[in-house]
Amino acid sequence: MRKKLRIVGAVLLGLVAVVLGVGLVLPGEWRVARSVTVDARPEIVFWFVSTLDGWNDWTAWVKKEDPSLTVTPAAGPATGVGMAYAWDSKASGAGTFTLTESVPPARVAYDLRFTDADILLHGSFVLAPAGAGTSVTWTEVGDIGHNPVARWMGVLFAGD
């Protein structure tokens, strides 16, 4: 019986070592990108991704029914570079969102910081005319650091 327990223990320890070892060589950054065509002109779409009112109309953070969610606009511009807000939620944690680049009507870039988890993400929306509509490409990049378990999570975040 002891011999079987040692074998099981050795196998489990080996599996943990393999998972952690592979985790150390996985990328330290995750990247995800998605594209969609929207039936609206780039100028209209740009408003939705460059203003707090626009974000509130479509973003999943506000759309999901979370009664504990509070969104507080930061002092500063209501649109363009520097537009920012903070959120706090029992379900989603706390963080800040700040526009870092605004090139009407073609591109918006932002930083998304989860303050309670010390995670910083960089994202962007690139808008291009597509017939009568707009092609919207959303990209988000995050630094995972050296934690091998977090690197496995990065693989899951970036996957389809």
N, C-alpha and C positions, 0 to 999 in steps of 0.2 A: 504494500500500500504506500509506504514512504517513497519507494522508487518511482511509482506512478505520479505522486504529488510533485516530486522533484522534476520529472520530465515535463509535466504540465506547467510548472513554474518556470522552467527553463524556456519552454516554447513561448509562454506569455511574455517573459522578459525579452526574448529575441524579437517578438513582434513589436513590442514597444520600442526597442532599439532601432528596428528598421523604420517604423513610422517616424520617429524623431530624426533619424539620420536622413531620410528622404526629405523631411520637412526643412532641414537645414540647407538643402541645395535647391529647394523651390524658390521662385522669384520673390524678392523682397518688396515688390510692388505689384498691385493688381490694377488692371485696366479693363473697362467695359465701355462698349460703344453700341448705340442703337440708332437706327434711322427710320423716319416715317415721313410721308408726304401729307401735308395739311392743306385743306381746301380754303386757303386764305393767302393774301399777299404777304410778302416778307415784312412789310411795315406793320401790319396787324399782328403777326406772330411775334415780332420783335417786342412789341409793347407787353405781351404776356410773359416774356422771359426777362424783361429788364425793369419791371416795376413790382413793388410789393403787392399792389392791388391785383396785378396780372397773375402773379404767383398764387395768390389766394384763390383765384378763380379755377385753377386746374391742378395744383400740386397735390400729390397723395398725402402729404403731411397734414394738410388742412382738410382734405376731402374725407379721410378716414374718420370715423366717428369716435373721437377721443375726448370725452368731457373734461379731462384734466389738462388738455393742451392749451397753453397760453402763448401767444405770439406778440412780441413787443418790438415795434420799430425802433431802430437806433437813431440817435441824433444825426442829422446829415441829410443828404439829398434823398428824394423820394424815388429817383430813377437814376440810372447811370452809375459810373464808378463811385464807390462809396456807399451806395444804397445797401443798407444792412438791417437785419433783424435778429432777435434772439428768440429762442423757443424753450419751453420747459414743459415736460410731460411725464407722467408716471410711466406710461408705456414706451415712449421713445427717448427718454432721457432729456438732457439739456444740451444746447449748443447755439452756435451762431452761423449766420449765412451772410456773406459779404460779396457784392459784385466787385471784381478786380479789373475787368475790362469791358468796355461797351463801344462797339463799332456799329452804329445804326446803318442799315437794318440787317447787318450780316453776321455779327458775332457778339456773344456775351460769354464772359468767363467769370467764375466765382470760386470762392473758398467756402467750404462747409466744415465747420469744426464741431465735433462732439466733445463738449468740454468735460463731461463727467467720465469719458473714456480716453481722453487725450488723443483723439484721432483727428487728423486733418486730411480732407479730400479736396482735390482740385477738379473742377468740372467746367464744361463749356457747352454752348449751343451754337452750332454753325448753321446759318440759314442761307438757302440759295433758291432762286426762282426755279420752279418746276412746272412748266405749262402755266395754267391759271392758278396754281397753288405754290406751296413752299416746301422744299425738302429741308427737314430739320434733322441734324445729326447731333445727338447728345453723347458726350464722352465724359467719363469720370475716372480719375486715377487716385489711388491711395497708397501710402507707404505703410507696409506691414511691419517693418522692422526685422529683428532677428529671431523672434519667437517662432519655433518650428510649428507649433499648433496653429498660431495665427496665419502662418504661410499656407497651411492646408485650407484654412477658411478663405484665404484670398483666391485659391483655385476655385472654390465653390462660388464666391461672389462673381468672378469673371466668367464663369461657365454659362452656357445657354440653358 
